[in-house]
Amino acid sequence: MFAGFSWAIWTTRNKMAIEKKIPKAPSDVIYCAISLMQKWSLLLKEEDRETFDWAKDAIMKWMKSFQPNTIAVSDIVEI
């Protein structure tokens, strides 16, 4: 799971830096990670796949109840 999230963050960062494509919401990165992990889960052992499915379902349940912050937060300041 760590590898899936790391890869999703890395590819999103590259798209932002190189292609200037900024995700519309942070949840887009999470959905990308879940998609990657679902593809890779076919290579897991059966017991590991069950653990993965449990974790994926927990993440999806959390994402469905997620309420994003409506206030734009930035660390960029004009001087």
PDB file with SEQRES, HELIX, SHEET and CRYST1 records, atoms N, CA, C and O in Angstrom:
SEQRES   1 A   79  MET PHE ALA GLY PHE SER TRP ALA ILE TRP THR THR ARG          
SEQRES   2 A   79  ASN LYS MET ALA ILE GLU LYS LYS ILE PRO LYS ALA PRO          
SEQRES   3 A   79  SER ASP VAL ILE TYR CYS ALA ILE SER LEU MET GLN LYS          
SEQRES   4 A   79  TRP SER LEU LEU LEU LYS GLU GLU ASP ARG GLU THR PHE          
SEQRES   5 A   79  ASP TRP ALA LYS ASP ALA ILE MET LYS TRP MET LYS SER          
SEQRES   6 A   79  PHE GLN PRO ASN THR ILE ALA VAL SER ASP ILE VAL GLU          
SEQRES   7 A   79  ILE                                                          
HELIX    1 AA1 PHE A    2  ASN A   14  1                                  13    
HELIX    2 AA2 LYS A   15  GLU A   19  3                                   5    
HELIX    3 AA3 PRO A   26  TRP A   40  1                                  15    
HELIX    4 AA4 SER A   41  LEU A   43  5                                   3    
HELIX    5 AA5 GLU A   46  SER A   65  1                                  20    
CRYST1    1.000    1.000    1.000  90.00  90.00  90.00 P 1           1          
ATOM      1  N   MET A   1       0.824  -1.183   0.000  1.00  0.00           N  
ATOM      2  CA  MET A   1       0.000   0.000   0.000  1.00  0.00           C  
ATOM      3  C   MET A   1       0.872   1.252   0.000  1.00  0.00           C  
ATOM      4  O   MET A   1       0.561   2.241  -0.663  1.00  0.00           O  
ATOM      5  N   PHE A   2       1.954   1.192   0.744  1.00  0.00           N  
ATOM      6  CA  PHE A   2       2.856   2.336   0.776  1.00  0.00           C  
ATOM      7  C   PHE A   2       3.382   2.640  -0.625  1.00  0.00           C  
ATOM      8  O   PHE A   2       3.467   3.799  -1.031  1.00  0.00           O  
ATOM      9  N   ALA A   3       3.731   1.591  -1.350  1.00  0.00           N  
ATOM     10  CA  ALA A   3       4.263   1.776  -2.710  1.00  0.00           C  
ATOM     11  C   ALA A   3       3.210   2.408  -3.620  1.00  0.00           C  
ATOM     12  O   ALA A   3       3.540   3.270  -4.435  1.00  0.00           O  
ATOM     13  N   GLY A   4       1.962   1.997  -3.495  1.00  0.00           N  
ATOM     14  CA  GLY A   4       0.901   2.559  -4.328  1.00  0.00           C  
ATOM     15  C   GLY A   4       0.692   4.039  -4.073  1.00  0.00           C  
ATOM     16  O   GLY A   4       0.569   4.824  -5.013  1.00  0.00           O  
ATOM     17  N   PHE A   5       0.653   4.418  -2.812  1.00  0.00           N  
ATOM     18  CA  PHE A   5       0.487   5.837  -2.484  1.00  0.00           C  
ATOM     19  C   PHE A   5       1.725   6.645  -2.877  1.00  0.00           C  
ATOM     20  O   PHE A   5       1.616   7.769  -3.365  1.00  0.00           O  
ATOM     21  N   SER A   6       2.899   6.057  -2.658  1.00  0.00           N  
ATOM     22  CA  SER A   6       4.129   6.759  -3.039  1.00  0.00           C  
ATOM     23  C   SER A   6       4.177   6.995  -4.542  1.00  0.00           C  
ATOM     24  O   SER A   6       4.540   8.082  -4.992  1.00  0.00           O  
ATOM     25  N   TRP A   7       3.813   5.988  -5.312  1.00  0.00           N  
ATOM     26  CA  TRP A   7       3.837   6.122  -6.767  1.00  0.00           C  
ATOM     27  C   TRP A   7       2.811   7.158  -7.231  1.00  0.00           C  
ATOM     28  O   TRP A   7       3.099   7.956  -8.124  1.00  0.00           O  
ATOM     29  N   ALA A   8       1.630   7.153  -6.639  1.00  0.00           N  
ATOM     30  CA  ALA A   8       0.598   8.127  -7.016  1.00  0.00           C  
ATOM     31  C   ALA A   8       1.053   9.554  -6.701  1.00  0.00           C  
ATOM     32  O   ALA A   8       0.839  10.466  -7.499  1.00  0.00           O  
ATOM     33  N   ILE A   9       1.672   9.743  -5.553  1.00  0.00           N  
ATOM     34  CA  ILE A   9       2.170  11.073  -5.185  1.00  0.00           C  
ATOM     35  C   ILE A   9       3.297  11.490  -6.128  1.00  0.00           C  
ATOM     36  O   ILE A   9       3.347  12.637  -6.573  1.00  0.00           O  
ATOM     37  N   TRP A  10       4.200  10.557  -6.431  1.00  0.00           N  
ATOM     38  CA  TRP A  10       5.325  10.863  -7.316  1.00  0.00           C  
ATOM     39  C   TRP A  10       4.846  11.242  -8.716  1.00  0.00           C  
ATOM     40  O   TRP A  10       5.311  12.233  -9.277  1.00  0.00           O  
ATOM     41  N   THR A  11       3.928  10.470  -9.282  1.00  0.00           N  
ATOM     42  CA  THR A  11       3.464  10.770 -10.638  1.00  0.00           C  
ATOM     43  C   THR A  11       2.655  12.067 -10.667  1.00  0.00           C  
ATOM     44  O   THR A  11       2.725  12.817 -11.640  1.00  0.00           O  
ATOM     45  N   THR A  12       1.894  12.335  -9.616  1.00  0.00           N  
ATOM     46  CA  THR A  12       1.155  13.589  -9.548  1.00  0.00           C  
ATOM     47  C   THR A  12       2.118  14.767  -9.446  1.00  0.00           C  
ATOM     48  O   THR A  12       1.908  15.801 -10.079  1.00  0.00           O  
ATOM     49  N   ARG A  13       3.153  14.615  -8.664  1.00  0.00           N  
ATOM     50  CA  ARG A  13       4.166  15.664  -8.533  1.00  0.00           C  
ATOM     51  C   ARG A  13       4.837  15.923  -9.870  1.00  0.00           C  
ATOM     52  O   ARG A  13       5.056  17.077 -10.240  1.00  0.00           O  
ATOM     53  N   ASN A  14       5.164  14.866 -10.598  1.00  0.00           N  
ATOM     54  CA  ASN A  14       5.800  15.031 -11.910  1.00  0.00           C  
ATOM     55  C   ASN A  14       4.866  15.730 -12.890  1.00  0.00           C  
ATOM     56  O   ASN A  14       5.305  16.597 -13.646  1.00  0.00           O  
ATOM     57  N   LYS A  15       3.595  15.371 -12.889  1.00  0.00           N  
ATOM     58  CA  LYS A  15       2.636  16.028 -13.776  1.00  0.00           C  
ATOM     59  C   LYS A  15       2.516  17.510 -13.435  1.00  0.00           C  
ATOM     60  O   LYS A  15       2.377  18.346 -14.327  1.00  0.00           O  
ATOM     61  N   MET A  16       2.569  17.832 -12.151  1.00  0.00           N  
ATOM     62  CA  MET A  16       2.483  19.235 -11.744  1.00  0.00           C  
ATOM     63  C   MET A  16       3.735  19.996 -12.180  1.00  0.00           C  
ATOM     64  O   MET A  16       3.638  21.126 -12.659  1.00  0.00           O  
ATOM     65  N   ALA A  17       4.906  19.383 -12.017  1.00  0.00           N  
ATOM     66  CA  ALA A  17       6.161  20.070 -12.313  1.00  0.00           C  
ATOM     67  C   ALA A  17       6.435  20.149 -13.812  1.00  0.00           C  
ATOM     68  O   ALA A  17       6.900  21.177 -14.304  1.00  0.00           O  
ATOM     69  N   ILE A  18       6.153  19.082 -14.529  1.00  0.00           N  
ATOM     70  CA  ILE A  18       6.537  19.027 -15.940  1.00  0.00           C  
ATOM     71  C   ILE A  18       5.403  19.468 -16.857  1.00  0.00           C  
ATOM     72  O   ILE A  18       5.602  20.296 -17.746  1.00  0.00           O  
ATOM     73  N   GLU A  19       4.206  18.910 -16.636  1.00  0.00           N  
ATOM     74  CA  GLU A  19       3.089  19.187 -17.538  1.00  0.00           C  
ATOM     75  C   GLU A  19       2.184  20.315 -17.051  1.00  0.00           C  
ATOM     76  O   GLU A  19       1.255  20.715 -17.753  1.00  0.00           O  
ATOM     77  N   LYS A  20       2.452  20.825 -15.861  1.00  0.00           N  
ATOM     78  CA  LYS A  20       1.646  21.888 -15.243  1.00  0.00           C  
ATOM     79  C   LYS A  20       0.184  21.472 -15.069  1.00  0.00           C  
ATOM     80  O   LYS A  20      -0.719  22.304 -15.156  1.00  0.00           O  
ATOM     81  N   LYS A  21      -0.043  20.171 -14.821  1.00  0.00           N  
ATOM     82  CA  LYS A  21      -1.383  19.654 -14.553  1.00  0.00           C  
ATOM     83  C   LYS A  21      -1.549  19.523 -13.043  1.00  0.00           C  
ATOM     84  O   LYS A  21      -0.892  18.699 -12.407  1.00  0.00           O  
ATOM     85  N   ILE A  22      -2.424  20.333 -12.482  1.00  0.00           N  
ATOM     86  CA  ILE A  22      -2.658  20.324 -11.045  1.00  0.00           C  
ATOM     87  C   ILE A  22      -3.959  19.572 -10.776  1.00  0.00           C  
ATOM     88  O   ILE A  22      -4.977  19.863 -11.405  1.00  0.00           O  
ATOM     89  N   PRO A  23      -3.943  18.609  -9.850  1.00  0.00           N  
ATOM     90  CA  PRO A  23      -5.180  17.876  -9.563  1.00  0.00           C  
ATOM     91  C   PRO A  23      -6.250  18.814  -9.011  1.00  0.00           C  
ATOM     92  O   PRO A  23      -5.947  19.782  -8.313  1.00  0.00           O  
ATOM     93  N   LYS A  24      -7.495  18.512  -9.334  1.00  0.00           N  
ATOM     94  CA  LYS A  24      -8.610  19.350  -8.883  1.00  0.00           C  
ATOM     95  C   LYS A  24      -8.837  19.233  -7.385  1.00  0.00           C  
ATOM     96  O   LYS A  24      -9.295  20.178  -6.742  1.00  0.00           O  
ATOM     97  N   ALA A  25      -8.517  18.070  -6.831  1.00  0.00           N  
ATOM     98  CA  ALA A  25      -8.708  17.848  -5.397  1.00  0.00           C  
ATOM     99  C   ALA A  25      -7.691  16.816  -4.914  1.00  0.00           C  
ATOM    100  O   ALA A  25      -7.246  15.981  -5.701  1.00  0.00           O  
ATOM    101  N   PRO A  26      -7.318  16.858  -3.638  1.00  0.00           N  
ATOM    102  CA  PRO A  26      -6.407  15.842  -3.097  1.00  0.00           C  
ATOM    103  C   PRO A  26      -6.967  14.426  -3.219  1.00  0.00           C  
ATOM    104  O   PRO A  26      -6.216  13.455  -3.306  1.00  0.00           O  
ATOM    105  N   SER A  27      -8.282  14.325  -3.223  1.00  0.00           N  
ATOM    106  CA  SER A  27      -8.887  12.997  -3.341  1.00  0.00           C  
ATOM    107  C   SER A  27      -8.554  12.345  -4.676  1.00  0.00           C  
ATOM    108  O   SER A  27      -8.584  11.118  -4.779  1.00  0.00           O  
ATOM    109  N   ASP A  28      -8.240  13.132  -5.698  1.00  0.00           N  
ATOM    110  CA  ASP A  28      -7.840  12.571  -6.991  1.00  0.00           C  
ATOM    111  C   ASP A  28      -6.581  11.717  -6.854  1.00  0.00           C  
ATOM    112  O   ASP A  28      -6.458  10.676  -7.499  1.00  0.00           O  
ATOM    113  N   VAL A  29      -5.656  12.158  -6.019  1.00  0.00           N  
ATOM    114  CA  VAL A  29      -4.418  11.410  -5.792  1.00  0.00           C  
ATOM    115  C   VAL A  29      -4.726  10.104  -5.069  1.00  0.00           C  
ATOM    116  O   VAL A  29      -4.135   9.070  -5.380  1.00  0.00           O  
ATOM    117  N   ILE A  30      -5.638  10.143  -4.116  1.00  0.00           N  
ATOM    118  CA  ILE A  30      -6.001   8.932  -3.372  1.00  0.00           C  
ATOM    119  C   ILE A  30      -6.681   7.928  -4.294  1.00  0.00           C  
ATOM    120  O   ILE A  30      -6.382   6.736  -4.236  1.00  0.00           O  
ATOM    121  N   TYR A  31      -7.588   8.394  -5.142  1.00  0.00           N  
ATOM    122  CA  TYR A  31      -8.239   7.493  -6.086  1.00  0.00           C  
ATOM    123  C   TYR A  31      -7.236   6.904  -7.075  1.00  0.00           C  
ATOM    124  O   TYR A  31      -7.360   5.741  -7.459  1.00  0.00           O  
ATOM    125  N   CYS A  32      -6.257   7.683  -7.486  1.00  0.00           N  
ATOM    126  CA  CYS A  32      -5.197   7.186  -8.363  1.00  0.00           C  
ATOM    127  C   CYS A  32      -4.408   6.081  -7.661  1.00  0.00           C  
ATOM    128  O   CYS A  32      -4.106   5.050  -8.263  1.00  0.00           O  
ATOM    129  N   ALA A  33      -4.080   6.296  -6.403  1.00  0.00           N  
ATOM    130  CA  ALA A  33      -3.340   5.295  -5.631  1.00  0.00           C  
ATOM    131  C   ALA A  33      -4.141   4.008  -5.493  1.00  0.00           C  
ATOM    132  O   ALA A  33      -3.592   2.916  -5.648  1.00  0.00           O  
ATOM    133  N   ILE A  34      -5.417   4.125  -5.205  1.00  0.00           N  
ATOM    134  CA  ILE A  34      -6.258   2.939  -5.064  1.00  0.00           C  
ATOM    135  C   ILE A  34      -6.339   2.187  -6.387  1.00  0.00           C  
ATOM    136  O   ILE A  34      -6.303   0.957  -6.412  1.00  0.00           O  
ATOM    137  N   SER A  35      -6.448   2.920  -7.471  1.00  0.00           N  
ATOM    138  CA  SER A  35      -6.493   2.292  -8.790  1.00  0.00           C  
ATOM    139  C   SER A  35      -5.204   1.506  -9.071  1.00  0.00           C  
ATOM    140  O   SER A  35      -5.255   0.372  -9.546  1.00  0.00           O  
ATOM    141  N   LEU A  36      -4.068   2.107  -8.778  1.00  0.00           N  
ATOM    142  CA  LEU A  36      -2.791   1.420  -8.967  1.00  0.00           C  
ATOM    143  C   LEU A  36      -2.702   0.171  -8.096  1.00  0.00           C  
ATOM    144  O   LEU A  36      -2.259  -0.885  -8.549  1.00  0.00           O  
ATOM    145  N   MET A  37      -3.127   0.305  -6.848  1.00  0.00           N  
ATOM    146  CA  MET A  37      -3.046  -0.832  -5.931  1.00  0.00           C  
ATOM    147  C   MET A  37      -3.983  -1.959  -6.353  1.00  0.00           C  
ATOM    148  O   MET A  37      -3.654  -3.131  -6.169  1.00  0.00           O  
ATOM    149  N   GLN A  38      -5.132  -1.629  -6.911  1.00  0.00           N  
ATOM    150  CA  GLN A  38      -6.037  -2.680  -7.389  1.00  0.00           C  
ATOM    151  C   GLN A  38      -5.398  -3.460  -8.530  1.00  0.00           C  
ATOM    152  O   GLN A  38      -5.553  -4.679  -8.611  1.00  0.00           O  
ATOM    153  N   LYS A  39      -4.692  -2.777  -9.400  1.00  0.00           N  
ATOM    154  CA  LYS A  39      -4.000  -3.464 -10.499  1.00  0.00           C  
ATOM    155  C   LYS A  39      -2.908  -4.379  -9.961  1.00  0.00           C  
ATOM    156  O   LYS A  39      -2.745  -5.501 -10.441  1.00  0.00           O  
ATOM    157  N   TRP A  40      -2.159  -3.905  -8.966  1.00  0.00           N  
ATOM    158  CA  TRP A  40      -1.065  -4.685  -8.408  1.00  0.00           C  
ATOM    159  C   TRP A  40      -1.564  -5.814  -7.513  1.00  0.00           C  
ATOM    160  O   TRP A  40      -0.847  -6.794  -7.315  1.00  0.00           O  
ATOM    161  N   SER A  41      -2.772  -5.704  -6.969  1.00  0.00           N  
ATOM    162  CA  SER A  41      -3.269  -6.705  -6.021  1.00  0.00           C  
ATOM    163  C   SER A  41      -3.408  -8.080  -6.655  1.00  0.00           C  
ATOM    164  O   SER A  41      -3.428  -9.086  -5.945  1.00  0.00           O  
ATOM    165  N   LEU A  42      -3.505  -8.140  -7.966  1.00  0.00           N  
ATOM    166  CA  LEU A  42      -3.603  -9.440  -8.639  1.00  0.00           C  
ATOM    167  C   LEU A  42      -2.345 -10.278  -8.437  1.00  0.00           C  
ATOM    168  O   LEU A  42      -2.391 -11.503  -8.548  1.00  0.00           O  
ATOM    169  N   LEU A  43      -1.226  -9.626  -8.142  1.00  0.00           N  
ATOM    170  CA  LEU A  43       0.038 -10.327  -7.953  1.00  0.00           C  
ATOM    171  C   LEU A  43       0.259 -10.795  -6.517  1.00  0.00           C  
ATOM    172  O   LEU A  43       1.233 -11.494  -6.240  1.00  0.00           O  
ATOM    173  N   LEU A  44      -0.631 -10.420  -5.606  1.00  0.00           N  
ATOM    174  CA  LEU A  44      -0.475 -10.764  -4.194  1.00  0.00           C  
ATOM    175  C   LEU A  44      -0.926 -12.189  -3.905  1.00  0.00           C  
ATOM    176  O   LEU A  44      -1.709 -12.775  -4.652  1.00  0.00           O  
ATOM    177  N   LYS A  45      -0.415 -12.728  -2.809  1.00  0.00           N  
ATOM    178  CA  LYS A  45      -0.911 -14.013  -2.310  1.00  0.00           C  
ATOM    179  C   LYS A  45      -2.341 -13.814  -1.833  1.00  0.00           C  
ATOM    180  O   LYS A  45      -2.751 -12.689  -1.546  1.00  0.00           O  
ATOM    181  N   GLU A  46      -3.092 -14.885  -1.747  1.00  0.00           N  
ATOM    182  CA  GLU A  46      -4.514 -14.804  -1.405  1.00  0.00           C  
ATOM    183  C   GLU A  46      -4.741 -14.120  -0.052  1.00  0.00           C  
ATOM    184  O   GLU A  46      -5.607 -13.252   0.057  1.00  0.00           O  
ATOM    185  N   GLU A  47      -3.980 -14.497   0.974  1.00  0.00           N  
ATOM    186  CA  GLU A  47      -4.183 -13.887   2.296  1.00  0.00           C  
ATOM    187  C   GLU A  47      -3.789 -12.409   2.291  1.00  0.00           C  
ATOM    188  O   GLU A  47      -4.413 -11.599   2.976  1.00  0.00           O  
ATOM    189  N   ASP A  48      -2.759 -12.056   1.525  1.00  0.00           N  
ATOM    190  CA  ASP A  48      -2.375 -10.651   1.418  1.00  0.00           C  
ATOM    191  C   ASP A  48      -3.417  -9.856   0.635  1.00  0.00           C  
ATOM    192  O   ASP A  48      -3.661  -8.686   0.930  1.00  0.00           O  
ATOM    193  N   ARG A  49      -4.025 -10.486  -0.353  1.00  0.00           N  
ATOM    194  CA  ARG A  49      -5.065  -9.826  -1.145  1.00  0.00           C  
ATOM    195  C   ARG A  49      -6.296  -9.531  -0.276  1.00  0.00           C  
ATOM    196  O   ARG A  49      -6.940  -8.495  -0.441  1.00  0.00           O  
ATOM    197  N   GLU A  50      -6.614 -10.437   0.640  1.00  0.00           N  
ATOM    198  CA  GLU A  50      -7.737 -10.198   1.549  1.00  0.00           C  
ATOM    199  C   GLU A  50      -7.452  -9.012   2.459  1.00  0.00           C  
ATOM    200  O   GLU A  50      -8.332  -8.185   2.697  1.00  0.00           O  
ATOM    201  N   THR A  51      -6.229  -8.923   2.968  1.00  0.00           N  
ATOM    202  CA  THR A  51      -5.840  -7.782   3.802  1.00  0.00           C  
ATOM    203  C   THR A  51      -5.899  -6.494   2.992  1.00  0.00           C  
ATOM    204  O   THR A  51      -6.369  -5.466   3.480  1.00  0.00           O  
ATOM    205  N   PHE A  52      -5.426  -6.555   1.762  1.00  0.00           N  
ATOM    206  CA  PHE A  52      -5.477  -5.383   0.895  1.00  0.00           C  
ATOM    207  C   PHE A  52      -6.920  -4.962   0.639  1.00  0.00           C  
ATOM    208  O   PHE A  52      -7.242  -3.776   0.715  1.00  0.00           O  
ATOM    209  N   ASP A  53      -7.782  -5.915   0.341  1.00  0.00           N  
ATOM    210  CA  ASP A  53      -9.190  -5.585   0.076  1.00  0.00           C  
ATOM    211  C   ASP A  53      -9.847  -4.941   1.289  1.00  0.00           C  
ATOM    212  O   ASP A  53     -10.653  -4.022   1.147  1.00  0.00           O  
ATOM    213  N   TRP A  54      -9.503  -5.423   2.485  1.00  0.00           N  
ATOM    214  CA  TRP A  54     -10.060  -4.833   3.702  1.00  0.00           C  
ATOM    215  C   TRP A  54      -9.605  -3.377   3.838  1.00  0.00           C  
ATOM    216  O   TRP A  54     -10.410  -2.495   4.136  1.00  0.00           O  
ATOM    217  N   ALA A  55      -8.303  -3.134   3.615  1.00  0.00           N  
ATOM    218  CA  ALA A  55      -7.767  -1.777   3.732  1.00  0.00           C  
ATOM    219  C   ALA A  55      -8.350  -0.869   2.649  1.00  0.00           C  
ATOM    220  O   ALA A  55      -8.689   0.282   2.921  1.00  0.00           O  
ATOM    221  N   LYS A  56      -8.467  -1.376   1.436  1.00  0.00           N  
ATOM    222  CA  LYS A  56      -9.032  -0.587   0.335  1.00  0.00           C  
ATOM    223  C   LYS A  56     -10.475  -0.204   0.635  1.00  0.00           C  
ATOM    224  O   LYS A  56     -10.885   0.931   0.391  1.00  0.00           O  
ATOM    225  N   ASP A  57     -11.246  -1.154   1.168  1.00  0.00           N  
ATOM    226  CA  ASP A  57     -12.637  -0.852   1.518  1.00  0.00           C  
ATOM    227  C   ASP A  57     -12.716   0.199   2.621  1.00  0.00           C  
ATOM    228  O   ASP A  57     -13.601   1.054   2.597  1.00  0.00           O  
ATOM    229  N   ALA A  58     -11.797   0.143   3.589  1.00  0.00           N  
ATOM    230  CA  ALA A  58     -11.775   1.141   4.662  1.00  0.00           C  
ATOM    231  C   ALA A  58     -11.442   2.526   4.103  1.00  0.00           C  
ATOM    232  O   ALA A  58     -12.043   3.520   4.512  1.00  0.00           O  
ATOM    233  N   ILE A  59     -10.495   2.595   3.180  1.00  0.00           N  
ATOM    234  CA  ILE A  59     -10.133   3.878   2.567  1.00  0.00           C  
ATOM    235  C   ILE A  59     -11.302   4.420   1.757  1.00  0.00           C  
ATOM    236  O   ILE A  59     -11.612   5.609   1.828  1.00  0.00           O  
ATOM    237  N   MET A  60     -11.956   3.548   0.982  1.00  0.00           N  
ATOM    238  CA  MET A  60     -13.086   3.982   0.158  1.00  0.00           C  
ATOM    239  C   MET A  60     -14.245   4.471   1.039  1.00  0.00           C  
ATOM    240  O   MET A  60     -14.909   5.452   0.705  1.00  0.00           O  
ATOM    241  N   LYS A  61     -14.481   3.792   2.153  1.00  0.00           N  
ATOM    242  CA  LYS A  61     -15.538   4.224   3.078  1.00  0.00           C  
ATOM    243  C   LYS A  61     -15.207   5.603   3.637  1.00  0.00           C  
ATOM    244  O   LYS A  61     -16.089   6.455   3.745  1.00  0.00           O  
ATOM    245  N   TRP A  62     -13.948   5.828   3.991  1.00  0.00           N  
ATOM    246  CA  TRP A  62     -13.528   7.126   4.503  1.00  0.00           C  
ATOM    247  C   TRP A  62     -13.676   8.196   3.424  1.00  0.00           C  
ATOM    248  O   TRP A  62     -14.118   9.309   3.709  1.00  0.00           O  
ATOM    249  N   MET A  63     -13.307   7.860   2.181  1.00  0.00           N  
ATOM    250  CA  MET A  63     -13.395   8.830   1.085  1.00  0.00           C  
ATOM    251  C   MET A  63     -14.846   9.233   0.802  1.00  0.00           C  
ATOM    252  O   MET A  63     -15.116  10.387   0.469  1.00  0.00           O  
ATOM    253  N   LYS A  64     -15.764   8.299   0.932  1.00  0.00           N  
ATOM    254  CA  LYS A  64     -17.175   8.623   0.680  1.00  0.00           C  
ATOM    255  C   LYS A  64     -17.733   9.581   1.729  1.00  0.00           C  
ATOM    256  O   LYS A  64     -18.634  10.368   1.440  1.00  0.00           O  
ATOM    257  N   SER A  65     -17.196   9.512   2.949  1.00  0.00           N  
ATOM    258  CA  SER A  65     -17.674  10.401   4.005  1.00  0.00           C  
ATOM    259  C   SER A  65     -16.801  11.648   4.147  1.00  0.00           C  
ATOM    260  O   SER A  65     -17.060  12.484   5.013  1.00  0.00           O  
ATOM    261  N   PHE A  66     -15.782  11.784   3.316  1.00  0.00           N  
ATOM    262  CA  PHE A  66     -14.845  12.903   3.389  1.00  0.00           C  
ATOM    263  C   PHE A  66     -15.530  14.210   3.011  1.00  0.00           C  
ATOM    264  O   PHE A  66     -16.214  14.285   1.990  1.00  0.00           O  
ATOM    265  N   GLN A  67     -15.349  15.220   3.820  1.00  0.00           N  
ATOM    266  CA  GLN A  67     -15.872  16.562   3.563  1.00  0.00           C  
ATOM    267  C   GLN A  67     -14.684  17.495   3.398  1.00  0.00           C  
ATOM    268  O   GLN A  67     -14.039  17.853   4.384  1.00  0.00           O  
ATOM    269  N   PRO A  68     -14.383  17.897   2.159  1.00  0.00           N  
ATOM    270  CA  PRO A  68     -13.208  18.757   1.953  1.00  0.00           C  
ATOM    271  C   PRO A  68     -13.396  20.134   2.574  1.00  0.00           C  
ATOM    272  O   PRO A  68     -14.520  20.604   2.750  1.00  0.00           O  
ATOM    273  N   ASN A  69     -12.306  20.756   2.894  1.00  0.00           N  
ATOM    274  CA  ASN A  69     -12.297  22.100   3.449  1.00  0.00           C  
ATOM    275  C   ASN A  69     -12.639  23.080   2.324  1.00  0.00           C  
ATOM    276  O   ASN A  69     -12.021  23.041   1.260  1.00  0.00           O  
ATOM    277  N   THR A  70     -13.594  23.934   2.548  1.00  0.00           N  
ATOM    278  CA  THR A  70     -14.016  24.881   1.510  1.00  0.00           C  
ATOM    279  C   THR A  70     -13.144  26.131   1.473  1.00  0.00           C  
ATOM    280  O   THR A  70     -13.254  26.933   0.546  1.00  0.00           O  
ATOM    281  N   ILE A  71     -12.282  26.305   2.466  1.00  0.00           N  
ATOM    282  CA  ILE A  71     -11.393  27.464   2.528  1.00  0.00           C  
ATOM    283  C   ILE A  71     -10.079  27.089   1.857  1.00  0.00           C  
ATOM    284  O   ILE A  71      -9.455  26.097   2.233  1.00  0.00           O  
ATOM    285  N   ALA A  72      -9.657  27.858   0.881  1.00  0.00           N  
ATOM    286  CA  ALA A  72      -8.392  27.599   0.201  1.00  0.00           C  
ATOM    287  C   ALA A  72      -7.240  27.934   1.146  1.00  0.00           C  
ATOM    288  O   ALA A  72      -7.163  29.036   1.690  1.00  0.00           O  
ATOM    289  N   VAL A  73      -6.352  26.967   1.329  1.00  0.00           N  
ATOM    290  CA  VAL A  73      -5.204  27.146   2.204  1.00  0.00           C  
ATOM    291  C   VAL A  73      -3.949  27.076   1.350  1.00  0.00           C  
ATOM    292  O   VAL A  73      -3.795  26.177   0.523  1.00  0.00           O  
ATOM    293  N   SER A  74      -3.058  28.029   1.558  1.00  0.00           N  
ATOM    294  CA  SER A  74      -1.832  28.061   0.790  1.00  0.00           C  
ATOM    295  C   SER A  74      -0.680  28.484   1.679  1.00  0.00           C  
ATOM    296  O   SER A  74      -0.867  29.220   2.648  1.00  0.00           O  
ATOM    297  N   ASP A  75       0.508  28.015   1.346  1.00  0.00           N  
ATOM    298  CA  ASP A  75       1.689  28.440   2.080  1.00  0.00           C  
ATOM    299  C   ASP A  75       2.452  29.518   1.313  1.00  0.00           C  
ATOM    300  O   ASP A  75       3.559  29.894   1.697  1.00  0.00           O  
ATOM    301  N   ILE A  76       1.859  30.012   0.233  1.00  0.00           N  
ATOM    302  CA  ILE A  76       2.462  31.064  -0.571  1.00  0.00           C  
ATOM    303  C   ILE A  76       1.993  32.421  -0.062  1.00  0.00           C  
ATOM    304  O   ILE A  76       0.793  32.656   0.083  1.00  0.00           O  
ATOM    305  N   VAL A  77       2.942  33.311   0.208  1.00  0.00           N  
ATOM    306  CA  VAL A  77       2.623  34.628   0.766  1.00  0.00           C  
ATOM    307  C   VAL A  77       3.303  35.691  -0.071  1.00  0.00           C  
ATOM    308  O   VAL A  77       4.455  35.534  -0.477  1.00  0.00           O  
ATOM    309  N   GLU A  78       2.588  36.771  -0.325  1.00  0.00           N  
ATOM    310  CA  GLU A  78       3.188  37.897  -1.037  1.00  0.00           C  
ATOM    311  C   GLU A  78       3.862  38.816  -0.021  1.00  0.00           C  
ATOM    312  O   GLU A  78       3.339  39.060   1.066  1.00  0.00           O  
ATOM    313  N   ILE A  79       5.014  39.310  -0.398  1.00  0.00           N  
ATOM    314  CA  ILE A  79       5.751  40.226   0.485  1.00  0.00           C  
ATOM    315  C   ILE A  79       5.752  41.602  -0.140  1.00  0.00           C  
ATOM    316  O   ILE A  79       6.316  42.538   0.428  1.00  0.00           O  
TER     317      ILE A  79                                                      
END                                                                             
